[in-house]
């Protein structure tokens, strides 16, 4: 009986993890066939086309954000895999352009425009910040321009970047509002990263300006005790209005890897130290650091189970690959595999439980970091 019990415990401890992590090494190494399967799974959603009605968060605003996020993350995945694998480049650049075109449609822009009561693209000459749309979208335009220096979106890329720089310089706290009176550091990570990428692809010297932006992030947006990114700050003075959290930190360090690798690495180490843990080999990331006795998630964290958030766990996959942490990557990959319920058919790999947004996020996270300039 003791031997049987021991074998049972060993089986539970090792077999599920082993099974779910079988493809982790290939994914970590950037296997082209695996990335192609992930891309084909996302391509189905992109080519089919998505609408707000395809999402059911219970909030029209969040439905709009998820629609935006599906095309955005798909675009990041196509850009990263195109850059990493010349054999995929032509097809994936075309699909990246499809994502950019869909992101420019009135329906996808509406979630931001409804909050500001002005369209993010049509109001580039106005003082309204629109960080929730423009920062992320502008970063994607920059990645497209890296792949295609003659990008047909180049003029728009220049105009958005100029507007973001102007608005950051005018901001009393050096940060932009995502929505009126709502300022989120993670969105500003994307804003600043988009400006850094634009500077590289256009050979524009913004070293001093970007250095100032990174200092603002460190001084106003990073919790000095935990080293994690604060989720939200007051628009009037930049003081914290929310706690340091896993979801914002893990996503923020992904975007910052396009701009300031040192700052991205500092955030990664903080997450690894404060939030990362394993259970039976599976990796997970807590939404809140020790001392914050919170167990309820929100739209940012996704479901929180025993303190572990679905969003930060998924987002940290990118950080582990970007910063060369193979062990953490394998453990996080196993969790994504177990929770995502992957389904492979006809050369397409989809994660059943995540639908379009889940597929797109994992595509972006699993292909991150393989080809930084």
Protein Blocks (a to p, Z undefined) as FASTA:
>chain_A
ZZmmmmmmmmmmmmmmmmmmmmmmmmmnopaklmmmmmmmmmmmmmnopafklpcehpak
lmmmmmmmmmmmmmmmmmmmmmmmmklmmmmmmmmmmmmmmmmpmklmmmmmmmnopafk
lmmmpmblolmmmmmmmmmmmmmmmmmmmlcklmmmmmmmmmmmmmmmmpmnlpacfbgh
iacfklmmmmmmmmmmmmmmnopafklmmmmmmmmmmmmmpcfklopacfbdcfklopaf
bdcdfklmmmmmmmmmmmmmmlmmmmmmmmmmmmgcceehiacddfbdghiacfbdcfkn
opaeehiafklmmmmmmmmmmnopaklmmmmmmmmmmmnopadeehiacdfklmmmlmmm
mmmmmmgoklcZZ
